[in-house]
């Protein structure tokens, strides 16, 4: 898969998951949750912005 074909919302969510996994390794569960929630909201914003004319 070419990087140009990856939607921005996918990259945002992937980075949030990666960061959350790093925090889980440190047993920093609150920060992991924050990263996931923020990533989810940001990815949703990217996805819906793409649909708007």
matplotlib code that plots the C-alpha trace (Angstrom):
import matplotlib.pyplot as plt

x = [0.0, 1.4, 1.6, -0.2, -3.2, -3.5, -6.2, -5.3, -7.7, -6.0, -2.6, -4.0, -5.6, -2.5, -0.3, -2.7, -2.7, 1.1, 1.4, -1.1, 0.8, 4.0, 2.1, 0.7, 4.2, 5.0, 1.7, 0.5, -3.1, -4.6, -2.4, -3.0, -6.7, -6.3, -4.3, -6.9, -9.8, -8.0, -7.0, -10.6, -12.0, -9.3, -9.7, -13.5, -13.0, -10.6, -13.1, -16.1, -14.2, -13.3, -17.0, -18.0, -18.2]
y = [0.0, 3.4, 6.0, 8.5, 6.2, 6.0, 8.3, 10.9, 9.5, 6.1, 7.7, 9.6, 6.5, 4.4, 6.9, 7.1, 3.3, 3.2, 5.9, 4.1, 0.8, 2.6, 4.0, 0.6, -0.8, 1.8, 0.8, 4.4, 3.4, 6.9, 8.4, 5.4, 6.0, 9.7, 9.0, 6.6, 8.9, 11.8, 9.7, 8.5, 12.1, 13.4, 10.5, 11.0, 14.7, 13.9, 11.3, 13.6, 16.6, 14.5, 13.9, 17.5, 19.4]
z = [0.0, -1.0, 1.7, -0.5, -0.5, 3.4, 4.6, 7.2, 9.7, 9.5, 10.3, 13.2, 14.7, 14.1, 15.8, 18.8, 19.2, 18.9, 21.6, 23.8, 23.5, 24.6, 27.7, 28.5, 28.5, 31.2, 33.0, 32.5, 31.9, 32.2, 29.6, 27.3, 27.6, 26.9, 23.8, 22.5, 23.1, 21.6, 18.6, 18.2, 18.2, 15.9, 13.4, 13.4, 12.7, 9.8, 8.4, 8.6, 7.2, 4.2, 3.5, 3.6, 0.3]

ax = plt.figure().add_subplot(projection="3d")
ax.plot(x, y, z, "-o")
ax.set_aspect("equal")
plt.show()
